[in-house]
Structures are given as C-alpha cells and as structure tokens.
Amino acid sequence: METIDLHCDALLKLQLGKGQLSFSTSKELDVNLERLKQGGVKVQAFAIYIAPEVLVEDKFDHALEQIHYYQEEVLAKHPEMKQIKSWEEIHHLAPGEIGSFLTLEGVEPIGNDLTKLHQLLDLGVLSVGLTWNPANLAADGIMEPRGAGLSKLGYDIVTILNERKVLTDVSHLSEQGFWDVMEAAHYPIASHSNARAICRHVRNLTDAQILKMIEKDCMIHVIFNPPFTVDEGTATIADFVKHIQHIVDLGGIKNIGFGSDFDGISSHIEGLTHSGEIPNLLTYLEKNYTTEAIAGFAAQNFMQHLPK
C-alpha cells in the first residue's frame, strides 16, 4: 500500500553532514531512498528547518543551503525522486517514481521580507508553518509564554499562501495562532501533531482544535514521536493508534494522514524507527480498520484534500 508522509527533517541532517551522508543508503537517515522504497512511500515531504541558534542574518542562507542539498543529494543523484512543484504533478508520478516536495517549518528565514517568501515558494515550497516553537515576526509558537496569535505580517503571509494554493501548517503554532489561521487560511493542515486528549504534550492538538479542523475538512497528520504519543514510558504502535482512533471517534476518519517527523526526533516508537517500517503500522491497523480506511490514512485522504 502506498503512503504519503507530510514531514521529515532529512534535509537538516544532510546539511549538518556536509555532503558526507548518502541519501541512497546512509543508516544515519531515517528517511533515505532505500527505506522509502522498503516502506512503500509514494510521496515524501522534506522540511526546511532552521535551528533557533542560527543568527538572524544567516537564516535565509541556511534555508537555501538545505534546498541545495535537496536538489543535489536527493534529486540529482536519484532520478526516481521527482520534485512536485505544483499539486497537479502529484497525479502524474510514474510507477517506480517517488514524489517529493519542500515545506517550510517556520518563516524565520524570511524575516519581514515577503520577496524572500516568494523566492522559497518559487523554489517549490508547498506547505508553510508560520512558526517553530518560539515566537517570530509572524506569530507566536506553542512554546512562547505570551501565547499571541498572528501579526499583520502573519496575516499577509497567509494571504500569499492562499493566493498560491500553498498549505498553511498549524502544527507548531500557539493556540491563538491556530484559531487565527483557521479563520484566515484557505488550506490549513497539521503536518505532524497528535491528540492532546491521549498524550498531554503541549504540541498536540486539543479536541476543540481537532473538531474545528474536521469541521473545515482539513488534514491532520499524526506524528511518530514517542513524547507526543505517550505521557511516559516506551511508545508502541498500539499507543500510536490510540491517537488515530481518537480522531476517528471525533468524526475525522477522512481527515487523518501521516507526518512521521523522521530525522527530527530523538527516539522512536517501537517498530516505527524509519520509513522502511511503515508497513508495520499498516499491518497493525488491519486489526481494527477496513482496507479503505487504512488506504485513506496512508495516502488517499491527503490526495482527496489537495488544494484546487
């Protein structure tokens, strides 16, 4: 069964590796070509993430460098890896090809320069989260104690994303930022978040947030990160599936997808340690869900919600 994964941080690892990691087979990468094939991944999103300690004046160059590694190490050396730069292209992947697209995890690299945002979108960014965990000029992240919502710049960014049919990602936003995005964005998603009712981590979505996303028919991509899966102890696939079931119970069976956060997490759910093990999850889901529902979680729900 083909799957789509809305979030990984392999580009950051490739950047930190300075050309020493092979996207083909390096075991240091949770997401590499060998593992994508093993896991049946048909489309993989690659996040551009800039660590908070990077100096403000260097952030845009760091973003461009990650795009360079994407172009040179992921695409140029692997002809079967195809970049998706418009949503229509996702429908034209040939057998044996793996689609991929860029996402931006926080708009810190652009500062307040919307020209830089357009540059990144022109390079193929198809999903933008306004923040990572801290605050920036566009909005507050979920770890910012102030808890403010979107600034005027943030609203201007969302307007551009709407015009260009780019997804607006709520996964790291403050709660007020979430509600602001839900009112302003035409294409909101959560790229990698679980249910706070099951695990209390602040990065997870509350029931009110999940219900709002279901009401607006938005995608919620559940994350393979143990601290977002269980409050304490080792996380299993059974624990992870509780988040899926909770969203199903709230009416979101058609709104669930996967956002692994592979290469951005420091621990793993048992049996979900890299992309090649995604079939372990699909096999487990067969215990309680129909083939149609599982295919939905794996890929088809996302395909049904592409911007038009």
Residue, then its C-alpha position, 0 to 999 in steps of 0.5 A: m500500500e502506498t503512503i504519503d508522509l507530510h514531514c521529515d527533517a532529512l534535509l537538516k541532517l544532510q546539511l549538518g553532514k556536509g555532503q558526507l551522508s548518502f541519501s541512497t543508503s546512509k543508516e544515519l537517515d531515517v528517511n533515505l531512498e532505500r527505506l522509502k522504497q522498503g516502506g512503500v512511500k509514494v510521496q515524501a515531504f522534506a522540511i526546511y528547518i532552521a535551528p533557533e541558534v542560527l543568527v538572524e542574518d544567516k537564516f535565509d542562507h541556511a534555508l537555501e543551503q538545505i534546498h541545495y542539498y535537496q536538489e543535489e543529494v536527493l534529486a540529482k543523484h536519484p532520478e526516481m525522486k521527482q520534485i512536485k512543484s505544483w499539486e497537479e504533478i502529484h497525479h502524474l508520478a510514474p510507477g517506480e517514481i517517488g514524489s517529493f516536495l519542500t515545506l517550510e517549518g517556520v518563516e524565520p528565514i524570511g524575516n519581514d521580507l515577503t520577496k524572500l517568501h516568494q523566492l522559497l515558494d518559487l523554489g517549490v515550497l508547498s506547505v508553510g508553518l508560520t512558526w517553530n516553537p518560539a515566537n517570530l515576526a509572524a506569530d507566536g509558537i506553542m512554546e512562547p509564554r505570551g501565547a499571541g496569535l498572528s501579526k499583520l505580517g502573519y496575516d499577509i503571509v497567509t494571504i500569499l499562501n492562499e493566493r498560491k494554493v500553498l498549505t498553511d501548517v498549524s502544527h507548531l503554532s500557539e493556540q491563538g495562532f491556530w484559531d487565527v489561521m483557521e479563520a484566515a487560511h484557505y488550506p490549513i493542515a497539521s503536518h505532524s501533531n497528535a491528540r492532546a486528549i491521549c498524550r498531554h504534550v503541549r504540541n498536540l492538538t486539543d479536541a476543540q482544535i481537532l473538531k474545528m479542523i474536521e469541521k473545515d475538512c482539513m488534514i491532520h497528520v499524526i506524528f511518530n514521536p514517542p513524547f507526543t504519543v505517550d505521557e511516559g514510558t516506551a511508545t508502541i504502535a498500539d499507543f500510536v493508534k490510540h491517537i488515530q482512533h481518537i480522531v476517528d471517534l471525533g468524526g475525522i476518519k477522512n481527515i487523518g494522514f501521516g507526518s512521521d517527523f523522521d530525522g527530527i526526533s530523538s527516539h522512536i516508537e517501537g517498530l516505527t524507527h524509519s520509513g522502511e517500517i511503515p508497513n508495520l503500522l499498516t499491518y497493525l491497523e488491519k486489526n481494527y480498520t477496513t482496507e479503505a480506511i487504512a488506504g485513506f490514512a496512508a495516502q488517499n485522504f491527503m490526495q482527496h484534500l489537495p488544494k484546487 
